[in-house]
Amino acid sequence: MDGMARFPESAGWAYIKLNYVAFGDLNGDGHEDAAIGIYAKSWGTQSVSLVYVYAGSEPKLLASFPTGDRADHGLYGLDIKARRLILDLADPDFRGGDCCSSRFLRESFVWNGRAFAQSGPVWRYMFQLDSDRDEEALQAIAAASPQFIAAKARGGCPKIQISPNYKDPDRVLFQMHNMCPVSGNGMLGNYAIELKSGRLFDLDSRTPTDPPEIDTPEIQAVRKKIFAPVRVK
């Protein structure tokens, strides 16, 4: 009972999986409707995200449509609010290969009696820090770390590297490395910042550092900037 149905290779599709379910009135009849997000994977490289909407007044399919394939508008989440179907879709403009994207687009749809039509603006949200596009923000955060400040003071070469965490986008981490020997102190070590909370971790010992938090005005400004949604259209 894992929400997954598996098929033999002769069927073409390897499996389909139920990923998301949301309830709410979409057609204005006073009954809760159901929106379901499904991921289908073939035995090859093809996959697709699908949305099914069922009317609550009677058990019938109201609408169904594909959203896309993984990093190209793959379904990341769905919700129903104020008679709107809200879809979070992987942003292909920030894709990192076919599998993943560092941003997602939030789009709203309304039922017009025949189909779901896009309504309102499209917003882009942070999903995962991107090592190229977010380099400036990452450097600003790393520069506020006491470990980095101390390493620089000793003539070190602190660098940063993304630590992907696609399964838990609310817990954004990145590693901090010293890329050259520090005189008398060896390598600086590996660290990570839980960006939304500001907690700093030593990845070697798996424990918070002392002090455990980096909550300077610079960090707060970076958090606000990179996590704020951006209107796309």
N, C-alpha and C positions, 0 to 999 in steps of 0.2 A: 504494500500500500504506500508506494513512494510517489504516486501521481504520474507514473511513467508506464507507457505501453511499448513493448518491444516487438519487433517483427523480423521474420527471416530475410535473408539477403535477397531472395527472389521477389520480395515485396517492393524493393526499391528504397524504402525508408527504413532506417535502423531503429528509430524510436520516436515517439512524441511524448512531450512532458508538459504537465500542467504547472505553470510558473506563477500565475497571478490570478486573483479573483477579487472583484469589487462589487458592491451592491449599492443601488440608489435608483431613484426615479429618473429615467432619461426621456420618456415620451409624454410625461405630464398627465398620466392617468391615475396617479395616486398610489400605484403599486411599485414595489421595489423590483427593478430589473437587475440582471446579473451580467457583468462583463468578465470575460475569461481570456487570459493570455496564455498561449500555447507555443512551445518551441518544438520544431520538427527537424530532425537530423537525418540526412540520407546516409547510405553506406559509403558514399564518396565524400566530396568536399562541400556539397550543397547543403544549406540549411535555410530555414525561414521562420520568422515569428508571425503568428496569426492571432487575430482578435475575433472572438465570437461574442455577440450580445444577444441575450435571451430576454424576452418580455416577461414580466412578472405576473401580469393579469391572467395569462394562460401559457402553458409550456410550449412556446414556439420560438424559433430562431428569428430574431429581429434583423440582424445584419451580421456579416462576416467579411473580413478582408485581411490581406497580408500587410505587414508594415515594412519588412525588409530582412536583410541577412546580416546578423551579427553587427559588425562595425558600421554597416551601411543601413541605418535606421532599424536595427534590431531592437526589440522591445525590452526596455529596462525596467518599466513599471507602469501601472495603470491605476486610475482612481475615478470615482464618480462624485462630483460636487456641483451643487446648484444646477442640476439637470445638464451638466456637461460631462462628456467622456474625456478624461485627461490622460494623455499618453506621454510617457518618457521614452524617447527614441535615441539610440546612439548616433552621435553627430559624425557623419562621414568626413567632414572637413578636418577633424582632429583624430582620425584613425591612426592606429599604430599597427599596421598589417590588417589582415582580414578579420582578426578575432576581436579587436578591442578599440575603444575610443576613450580619450581623456575628457570628453565633454558629452552631455546629453541634451537633447532638445525637448522642451515641454510644450506640447501642442494640445489645444482644446477643440472638441468637436461637439456639435449639437445635432439632434435628430430633427430633420425637416419634414418628416412624414413618409419619406421614401428612402432616405439614406442619411449617413452622418456627414455633415459638412464642416470644414474647418471654420472656427470662429475665434476671433480675438488674436492677440499677438502671439508670436512664437518666442520662447525664452531659451537662452543657452545657459546651462548650469555646469559647474565643476563636477566632474566625476572622479578624476584622478589627476594628480599633478603630472605634467608633461615635461620631460627632461630638457627639451629644446625650447618650447614656447614659454615655459614658466621659469626659465633660468634666472631672470632678474629677481623674481619674487623669492625663489629658493635661496639665492645668494644673500638677499636681505635678511632672511630668517637665520641662515647659518651664521651670518656676521654678528648676530645678537647673542650667539651661544657663548657662555663663559669659556668653554673648551676651545672654541675657535679663536677667541680674543687672546687667550693665553698662548695658543700655538703660534699665532702670528707674532706675538711679542717675543717669542723665542726663535723667530726666523723660520717657522714651519711653513708647510704648503697645504693648508686645509682645502679640500675639495668636497663636492657633494655628489651623490648618486641617488637616483630615484629608487625607492623600494615599492614596487607595485603592490597594490592591495585591492584588486578589483572585486573580491568577494565581500568586502566591507568598506564601501566608499566613504562612510562617515568617519573612518579611522585612517586618515591619510598620514603615511609615514615617509620619511626619506632618510637615507643613510648619510653620515658624514665621515669622510675619510681624510687622513693626512697622507698625501701622496709622496712625501719625501721625508727622510729621517730628520728628527728633531735632535739637535745637539744635546747629548747627555740624557735623552729621554726616549729614544727609539720612536716607533710609530705612535701617532696620537690615539688610534683606536677607532672603533665604529660606534656611531651614535644614531639615534633616531628621534625625531620630534613628532609627537602626536599633535598635529597642527591645530586642530580645533580647540584642544584643551591647553596647549602650550607645554605639556609634560615632556621632559627630556629623558631618554632612556639610554643606558649603556648596553649595546647589543651583544657585547662579549659576555657580560655577567648577567644579562637579562633583567637588570634591576634599574629603577629610577636613579638618576644621579642626584647629587647634593650640591646646590639646591635642585629640586625636581622640576621646577617650572620656569619657563622663559615667558614673561608676560609684560614685556616692555611696550611702550606706545608704538614702536616701529612694528613689532610683531602683530599687535592688534590691528594696525592699519593694513598690513599685508593680508591678514586673515579676511578682513572685511572686503578688501579689493578682489581677491581671487575667488572667494566663495559667493560674491554677489552675482545674481543672474544678470545677463546681458540681453537686451531685446534684439532679436534678429530681424523680425519683420512684424 
